[in-house]
């Protein structure tokens, strides 16, 4: 294994941003259409949300490096999960499964509150509620490449992390 092994996938952060910008675009567009004469604030909002929608949609369809496997742990480099390096000791379980023919990998932490403090301050309040409802704090959508799934599971198992695989 090299110094850092990249694992590619699709960013769920860009998918969420696409949905949110589309909803904001629809709302601002409906306000712009209803006002006669057209006010500049909703018009600028419509243009801005349309630009954000196009940007996030194009980025969400591209492959990105989501994780880098290091000798100390998994480094999360997905823009939606900006926690950085998560050491082997902090990870309780790795679950590998598939939805709609895409492999997914989910990480459960021993102490989620400790890891959550590394998130950006704007995301921390929202992550607390979400992490409290589910066991797996990080869920990533990988490529269809079996070698990436095998790399994650073999490295995690080698470091004593429980790996649960639901793939055939």
ZIGI-V126992 format. One record per pair of residues at least 24 apart in sequence whose ideal C-beta (glycine too) atoms are under 8 Angstrom apart, sorted by the first residue. I is the first residue (numbers start at 1). J is the second residue. Records with the same first field share a line. If there is no record, write none. Layout:
BEGIN
I: J + J
END
This chain:
BEGIN
1: 69 + 155
3: 70 + 71
4: 68 + 69 + 70 + 75
5: 68 + 69 + 151
6: 65 + 67 + 68
7: 65 + 66 + 67 + 68 + 69 + 142 + 148 + 151 + 152
8: 63 + 64 + 65 + 66 + 142 + 143 + 145 + 148
9: 63 + 64 + 66 + 78 + 140 + 141 + 142 + 143 + 148
10: 60 + 61 + 62 + 63 + 64 + 102 + 141 + 143
11: 59 + 60 + 64 + 66 + 78 + 79 + 80
12: 78 + 80 + 139 + 140 + 141
13: 78 + 79 + 80 + 81
14: 56 + 57 + 59 + 60 + 79 + 80
15: 60
16: 80
17: 52 + 56 + 60
18: 53 + 56 + 57 + 60
21: 49 + 52 + 53 + 56
22: 53
24: 49 + 52
25: 49 + 50 + 52 + 53
63: 143
66: 140 + 142
67: 140 + 152
69: 151 + 152 + 155
74: 107 + 152
76: 138
78: 140
81: 138 + 140
82: 118 + 119 + 120 + 123
83: 115 + 118 + 119 + 138
84: 118
86: 115
88: 159 + 160 + 161
90: 114 + 115
91: 156 + 161
92: 161 + 162
93: 136 + 161 + 162 + 163 + 164
94: 152 + 153 + 156 + 161 + 162 + 163 + 164
95: 136 + 163 + 164 + 165 + 166
96: 149 + 152 + 153 + 163 + 164 + 165 + 166 + 167
97: 165 + 166 + 167
98: 166 + 167
101: 144
102: 141 + 142 + 144
103: 141 + 142 + 143 + 144 + 146 + 148 + 149 + 167
104: 139 + 140 + 141 + 142
105: 139 + 140 + 142 + 149 + 152
106: 136 + 138 + 139 + 140
107: 136 + 137 + 138 + 139
108: 135 + 136 + 137
109: 137
112: 137
END
